[in-house]
């Protein structure tokens, strides 16, 4: 077991998501009392959906306000307009933004349909830096160890940029599209260096299919062959796992 990262193992995936939501809600509430507003880095995909549902429930019950929160998503597919059904912009509205009291002008995603995606990536990196980097960054993990769309081979000091998605990631994400040929081959992703500038990082992983990626991230060597392993170099990372995702960790 790696003692440099903090690990929280929940009995079920549902409980792991509630624990992540509780951590984010606490972070938002503490930041609301400080002069610097909360900058929340957000992930998409299946894993965080129950987190967003739980956060929306807290807001609906009046236990939490997201009115002062600024959000920056990790990534967006190149070529998809904001209103494309599979864009991460649409995903964020469906999963979270349409159900909470967030100021939509403070929600940020890269523009997938930008005329010049490289320039858009630079603009997005600058916007993150200008906001003061993320005070709390939520991550998922790909089966190949990717974080954001930083695929194996990504450098630890990489910044927001245009990347080619691997075949594994394209296959994994094909479930959201009618046809695998519709899955974009490129994305704009926040870099590993950008992620590592966050004050606190929370990685949520659930299910047996993530167990080997989680074990390599926590117990394996720090290597660009497994981008999530760079999280071992960050001073404040919490892995929130269910038992299945924690199943291959060393004791
Ligand atoms: C998406 C993202 C990706 C996902 C990863 C896991 O914004 O950052 O790194 O977190 O692909 O996706 P799921 O949760 O669908 O298994």
Boltz pocket constraint, residues with backbone or C-beta under 6 A from the ligand:
constraints:
  - pocket:
      binder: B
      contacts: [[A, 42], [A, 43], [A, 44], [A, 45], [A, 46], [A, 47], [A, 48], [A, 74], [A, 75], [A, 139], [A, 140], [A, 141], [A, 142], [A, 146], [A, 147], [A, 148], [A, 149]]
      max_distance: 6.0
